[in-house]
Amino acid sequence: MNKILLLILIFIGASFSTVEAQFGVPGAAAKPKALPGTAGDQTPKGTSKISGTVLDSTSAKAVEFASIALYNKKTGQAVDGTVADEKGKFELTKVLEGEYKLLFSFIGYGNKTVDNITLVKGQQLDLGTIKLSSNTKTLDEVTVTGQAALIEEKVDRLVYNAEKDIAAKGGDATDILRKVPLLTVDLDGNVSLRGSQNIRVLINNKPSTIIASSVADALKQIPADQIKTVEVITSPSAKYDAEGSGGIINIITKKNSLQGLNLNVDAGVGNRGSMLSLNGGYRKGKAGFTIGGFGRGMYNTITKTNLDQTSTINDVTTLTRQSGDGNSKGLFGQYNIGFDYDLAKNQSITAGVRYGVRNMISEQDLVTNIFRNNVSESASNRFVDAKNLSGTVDVNLDYLRTFKPQQEWSISTLYSRNGLTNNFDANLMNGGGELTNREKNINKNVNQEFTFQTDYQTPIKKNQLLEFGGKGIFREVNSDFKFLKAGSTGEFVPDVNQAAGELTYHQNIAAAYTSYTYTTKKRYTLKGGLRYEHTFIDASNREGNLGVGNYGVLVPSVNASKTIKGTTLKLGYNRRIQRPGLAQLNPNVNTANPQNITVGNPELRPELTNNFELGVSKNIKKTYINATFFGRATNNAISQVRSPSDTLDGAIETKFENVGKQHAYGANIFANIAATSKISVGLFSNIFYSTLTGRAIGESGLSEEITNEGWNVSGGVFSQATFKNGWGAQAFGFLQGNQVQLQGMQGGFGFYTVGIKKDFKNKKGSIGLAAENFLSKRFNIHTEFDSRESTLNFNQVSDVYLYNRGIRMTFTYKIGKMTMDAPKRKAKGVTNDDVKSEGGQQSGPAPAAGGSQPR
């Protein structure tokens, strides 16, 4: 009985402001009167009764827990209220005789008023069926007409609504992320936020080992037309894991809560890739099932490279000149099945299994000429076949209990396992084309983790929210690598000059947080929090324990916002931690190109970053403008350090080290112009100045300081338009300038795409055409690393030519008939925000789709 009374109070209280505004009731801002049966109730009791049933106008199904409020027609005051039961039925008893009106309301539906109700003493009035209409169509029309929903801004994040992107159909997540303000995506798919690749990528608020190995490769598995929104969280609160020094990117995929059976078919074919996606769902009553599969093939990806590098050791200068012709092809897949069930009106469970597969094969023909003190020493040809394969499974089970609006408790669990193979085979030929040797690198990794977390939030009064929770992550990484060598016809045997090895890395994390949000009547919002994380590490190889110690970190965060005459000001501070990822820890020596060697470091420590930002946004007629000024200071930074190889003259070896400090200061500027109700144009730019300081071991064996600084500039423009008869068009262009690195400068690049789409008359399908970089034969990325003024004494210049001119045709069709169901809160899921992946990026999983529910 107490639970029923609590629900009545919740829904009637939530309805008061809407009701009073609609009927023009005096004293709308006053405190509502107590309802009958509650403390302080002074309402007289009568003998009349009103009953009826609330149904959906389309499906004729019950609208569970719809709110019903009874108003005195003469005074306009609320005198009674209730909520419908699971079958939509309601009763108001002990009502006095008189004239009344009833208001029916529920989230997702338009309000309905039954007027001119006159009761006499003892009357039993049955209103029969009351039908509520979904307001979803109205909301959709507002979104399309205004074009203002492309970018949404909240106190701690920027939201990009990807559903409007018609040019990305048939592409993958990287095609969407390229168009999101604040983000930079290079032509290899590596993502940066305000110039930092130390970010965390989540899918539906959840992490996954599918991304832990490589963000760039994992994003290729996510179909663009399944992405609903992209959230860029520049100032994460204490609810989020402390990982991700640059911020968090949360990709929300599409989902529906409709009743019935549906199947969506999406397909695309082009000169550089093809895709096929099938996603379906079935919902009846309290249970829902989803199943989906996506496959994408990539081909005709051609790359040409030139490399010149010099190094001086013991007064001997070695010049290496290389040219390479390469191509790559790959198959990417993602398959999922999900289930959710409403245990009761305020309890639900969600479960899901997701499997991702990546098969990437690259071939490169390298021609190498080596000169020592300007004298030609050798010429060789090397054909390399590299395989990057992975299979990932994520299994989640989540429970959510809602007590009242904004008061809820959740338990979330996640098991994730990723098997990764990163091998290469190489055939070596002399200058005459004769096979002289064969090499093979076998590098197998298994990354698995289990996460358990619980979260609770409750409102305090009407303008305050308290949140707290705890979390445990149990992670294990295993790596087994070996280097084999053979003659032109012999068997492969271990190379005595390249040690094989194993790495076992246990990383367990215990965390707890509390967060508090306060909003004033004058539209001030303050959100502060504190999080503590303790990391326990046990790392070992064949030689024994590596001695990587445990560590704890206290992470504060503060976000504040204020709206003044249509102008919103935001101020934020947070501290973040960046743990090294698998690719950085793995000590495997990658000599696919022996002149350009890479190796990980299992003894890496985390880096700590303090972030500050000040933002201002305003709507000026049809133009939305946002400008954010930020500062970022990182200590113990994880960076790539290059130096001449100790084992091979002329080769450059790249290692990951905790080298020093990184500071960045700059601004992000974004403007969206609604030229008409059908056409919008957006402009954005990212400008910041960075300084980097580190240390490296020079030829003398002594540590020396390395510094570099400079401007980083990027920007772009995009536009979209809708026309009559279902036609639409979109265009996008982006330019990235040179990027400052510790030992040099990485070259910039450009990218552009246009697309058109035609919706079928029945609105169930569409056909589209998109083209990218069609005016250019290739792009050149020119990169130079120079340490000739230090005792490292090397110079490396590379040119990478990418042939990525592309065109694709897309097709989509929806099968099945769905009816609107009352939206319900589903159980939340795990969000791990804590591993730095290949290229310095953040990782994160993905079971069932969901909204923005931070952890």
Secondary structure, 3 states (H helix, E strand, C coil): CHHHHHHHHHHHHHHHHHHHHHHCCCCCCCCCCCCCCCCCCCCCCCCEEEEEEEEECCCCCECCCCEEEEEECCCCCEEEEEECCCCCEEEEEEECCEEEEEEEECCCECCEEEEEEEECCCCEEEEEEEEECECHHHHHHHHHHHCHHHEEECCCCEEEEHHHCCCCCCCEHHHHHCCCCCEEECCCCCEEECCECCEEEEECCECCHHHHCCHHHHHCCCEHHHEEEEEEECCCCCCCCCECCCEEEEEEECCCCCEEEEEEEEEEEECCEEEEEEEEEEEECCEEEEEEEEEEEEEEEEEEEEEEEEEEECCEEEEEEEEEEEEEEEEEEEEEEEEEEEEECCEEEEEEEEEEEEEEEEEEEEEEEEEECCEEEEEEEEEEEEEEEEEEEEEEEEEEEEEECCEEEEEEEEEEEEEEEEEEEEEEEECCCCEEEEEEEEEEEEEEEEEEEEEEEEEECCCEEEEEEEEEEEEEEEEEEEEEEECCCCCCEECCCCCCEEEEEEEEEEEEEEEEEEECCCCEEEEEEEEEEEEEEEEEECCEECCCCCEEEEEEEEEEEEEECCEEEEEEEEEEEECCCHHHHCCCEECCCCCEEEECCCCCCCEEEEEEEEEEEEEECCEEEEEEEEEEEEEEEEEEEEEECCCCCCCEEEEEEEEEEEEEEEEEEEEEECCCCCEEEEEEEEEEEEEEEEEEECCCCCEEEEEEEEEEEEEEEEEEEECHHHEEEEEEEEEECCEEECCEEECCEEEEEEEEEEECCCCCEEEEEEEECCCCCCEEEEEEEECCCCCCCEEEEEEEEEECCEEEEEEEEEEEEEECCCCCCCCCCCCCCCCECHHHCECCCCCCCCCCCCC
